[in-house]
């Protein structure tokens, strides 16, 4: 057993922004660890540790899904197109235990508004393909996360039932200074469109990047340029404000 205190884990939400309108179209649910002194930090190291303890892993997944039920479902009810994305390890997703968990928590009416993210590396494994099939059987949308961090190309994903392509920030960083990188990004956008996949650029940190991505045809952006992940208490404020002004030409 790990030493992870499940009760110390909380969920913060990072907005996903429509690059045409500046509207917040969804949030990514991200696990955070609350320390004894009340400070909040990333739970990434703990998530890696969980891979060695499946039962604790399911406990964390339940905690995240419980938070989504309490904190995001009311937004679903008020905003018909709004969604939330969540990372669920392929082994858990394909285990057959997630469907009953979703039903027990009360998320079944909202499955079409949930996006599960699977990394590029995971998606090309047998386990990942099984997880994609399991998500599809539940009616959940599937996003390919961290695209660009491996050595694969979009052609390798033909035949996988994917909806969203999340472009890793490593592909975004050089586009403003390197023509080849800019052309490559535009090519990815074209291929994603041909495969009928929506595109999200991760790690957007500046207006210049956001403006380029909008011009290149990327659908959505996510990053500190708009907001870090925030606690549920700040969600309504972000939704009401939106980010239309952030995309105006400077």
N, C-alpha and C positions, 0 to 999 in steps of 0.2 A: 504493500500500500504506500502511496505517496503521502507527504505531509501537507498536502493542499487543504486549506480551509475553504470549503465551498461557500460558506456564509460570507467570506471576505471578498468574493467575486461580485462585481456589479457590471451593468451594461451601460456603455455610452454609445452615442449615435452620431455618425458623421454624415452630413448632408451630401446628397448627390444632386447636381444642379443641371438643369436644361440649358445648354449653351446658346439656344436661340432666345428664350424668354427670361432666363435668370431665375425661373421658379425652382423651388426645391421639389423634386419629383419622388424622392425616396431617401432612406437612410441606410447606411451599413451599420449593423449591430456589432460592436466590438467589446470584448471582455476586458475589464479592468480589475486591478486588485487594490482594495482599500487597506492601507497599512494601519497599524495600531495607533499611529499619531493622527489618523484621519486623512493623510495624503493619498492621492490616487496615482497609480502607475500602470504601465502596460503589463498585461498578464501573459505576454508572449512566451516567456520561459516556462511558465507553468503549463501552458497549452502543449508545449513540446513534451513536457514530463508526463502529461496525461496519456500520451500515446502508449505508455507502458502500463497503464492502469485503466482498462476498459470501463470498469464500473464507475470509477470517478469521472471518466470522460462522459458517460451518459448522465451523471449527476450534473455536470457543468452544462451540457446541452439542454437538459430540462430547465436549469436555472435561467439560461438565456431565453429559451422559448417562453417560459413563464413571464419574464420581463416584457417580451414582445406582446404577449397577450394583454398585460395590464397597461402598457405604456404606448403601444403603437396601434392596437386594434381600434381605439376610439378615433384615431386619425383616419383609418380605413373607412370608418362609418361616415366621416365628414368629407373625405376627398376620394372620389371613385377611382382615380388613376394612381393613387399613391401606393408605394411598395416598400418593403424592407428586405435587405439582403443579409444573409448570415452564413458563416462558415461552419459546415458540418463535415467532419472527416469522412472520406469515402467508406472506410470500414464500418463506421456507425450507420451511415446513410443506407448502405446496402445490406445491413444486418436483419432488416425486417422489424426492428424495434422502434424506429422513428415514427412510422405511421400510427401505431397505437398510442404513442406518447403525444403526438399532435392532437389526436382525437380526445384523449383524456384531459389535456390542457384546455381544449375548447377552440383550437385553431382551424378545425376542418372547414368552416365556412369561408376561411380566408386563404386557403392554400394557393390560389392563383395570384395572390398579392405577396407571396413569399418567394424570394430568389435565393437559391443555395449556390454558394461559390465553391468551385473546384479548381485547384491550380492546374496550370499547363502540364506540369510534371505528373500530377495525379491522374489527369484525364486520359492520358495515353496508356495507362496501365489497365490490366484486366479488372482490378479492383475499382478503378475510376470509372471504367465503362459500365460496370455493374451498378455503381452508385448513380450514374446519370440515368440509367434505365429505371432504377428504383424511384428517383425523384420524379421522373416522367409519369410513372404509374400512379404517383400520389397527386399529380396535377401541379407540381411545383416547377417554376421556371429555373433554368440552369444557366449560370454565368461561368465563363472560363476566366479565371483570375490569374493575375501576374503574367499575362501574355508578353513574351519577349525576354523572359528570364532564362529560358532553356534554349535548345538548338533546333526547335521544331518550326514548322511553317504552317500556315493556315490549311494547306493542302492535306496535312495529316489529320485534320479534324473533320474532313468531309466524311459523312456517314455518322458522325456523332450528333445527337439531337441537342444542340446548344442554341441559346437565345441571345446571349449577351457576351461580348468580348471586352474584357477589362485590360486595357493597355498599360503595361507597367511603366512606372516613371523613368526607368532606365532608357526607354525608347523616346521619351519626351525631352529629356535634358538637352540633347544635342541639336534639336530641330531648329532653333533660332540662329545657330551659327554654322550649321553644316547643311549644305544643299542636298547631299545624298540622304542624310537622315530625314530631312523634310520630305523628300520624294518617297522614301520608304514608308513613312507614316501615312502619306496620302494613298500609297498603294495598299496598305493594310485596310484603310477605310473603304477603298473600292472593293476589295475582296470580301470584307465583312458584309458590305451591302449586297454583294452577289449571293452570299450565303444567307441573306436575310437575318443578320445578326446586328443588334444594336451595339453601339460602341460607347465605352466609358474610359476616359483618360484619368489615371490615378496620379496622385502626387503633384497636382497643379499648385504652383507656388507664386505665380506672378500674373499680372494683367497681360503681359506680352505673350505668355504661354497660352492663356485662356483665349486671347484674340486669335492666335494662330490656329488653335484647335477648332474654334468655331468656323474659321475660314476654310479649314481642311475638311470639314464635314463631320467631325466627331459629334455624337449626339449629346453626351453628358460629360461633366467634369466632376472631380472629387479631389479635395486637397485643402491645404492650409490657406490658400488664397481666399477661399470662402470661409472656412471654419474648421477647427479641429473637431474631434469627436466630443460631444457635449453630453451632460447628464439629461435625463428625461425632463427635468424641470425647465430646461431652456429650449425644448423643442418647439413649443408653440410660438415663442418669440421669433425663432428663425423662420418658421413657416409664414408668419404674418409679414415679416420684413421682406423676404425674398432677396434676390441679388441682381435685379434688372439693371441697376445703376452700375454695377461692377463690370458690365460688359460693354459699356458705352465707349466709343473711340476717345482716346486721350490725345 
